[in-house]
Amino acid sequence: MPPDTNGWPKYAEVIWEEVGKCFDAIGELGEKTDGRFEKVIDQQTETQVAVGKLQIQAGVWGAIAGLVPSVGVLVFLALKGVFS
């Protein structure tokens, strides 16, 4: 007389099919997430480059802003005859 399985083998097969579907769905979500993550990294890199450019421009403008009054003072002093 076979043991009473109460339909478990068929039910177990259905469960494993559903588990397989869940793993497939998780894999698809991982692929979508990876693509979005790469896009965010690219945008972050572009932003960092833009910020670097702005820092360089700010440094140049700061140097010019500091140089103009200095040249003005030197011209004033030269006209006043301090260097003679």
HELIX and SHEET records of a PDB file:
HELIX    1   1 TRP A    8  LYS A   80  1                                  73    
END                                                                             
